[in-house]
Amino acid sequence: MTRNAPRPTRNTPRPQLRRTAAAALLLAALATACSQPAARHADPGTPTSAAQPGQLLVRTGDIDLSVTHATAHLDASGSGTLTLTLHNGGDAPEHLGMVATSGGARGTLSGDSGKGDGSLSSAGILVRPGGTVTIGGHGPQIRLTGVHAASATLPLALEFGIAGLVHLDAVVQKA
């Protein structure tokens, strides 16, 4: 900085500009990560595979998790439900804690607060070791609002307690 150059003060826009730029970069990174169609895990060393839309396998170390039959049932306004089946073949309990779409919408998790498979706690929907949970129907639910699926699939990000963040494409069924 030269001697005659004015120093930034609280009233100058520089700090606000930096915060705005940082927020824009963060949003761009998140949007890019959620728009990728391939199944991925937060840890690049974790093997995942998506044989077809609506399916995902995560198998590495103690993690053995499968997601099958992932289907977004949406009406014309973009509201509806997400149905899927989770199977935990690992040795530790797993929780589905968050569902997000590439457009920034979030799924609302709901269910009973019991202690068995499919129960909902602050950690998410429980899947015990060796357990299978069907989300939708009479079990736990995932409600979607304001989702705009432009194709036959909907990119999703699912956050699990142990497996971490995984991405998959759900099949879209419009009502």
Secondary structure, DSSP 8 states (H G I E B T S, - for coil): --TTS----TTSSHHHHHHHHHHHHHHHHHHHHHT--S--BSSTTS-EE-SSTT-EEEEETTEEEEEEEEEEEE-TTS-EEEEEEEEE-SSS-EEEEEEEETTS-B-EEE----SSTT-EETTEEEE-TT-EEEESTTS-EEEE-S----SSEEEEEEEETTTEEEEEEEEEEE-
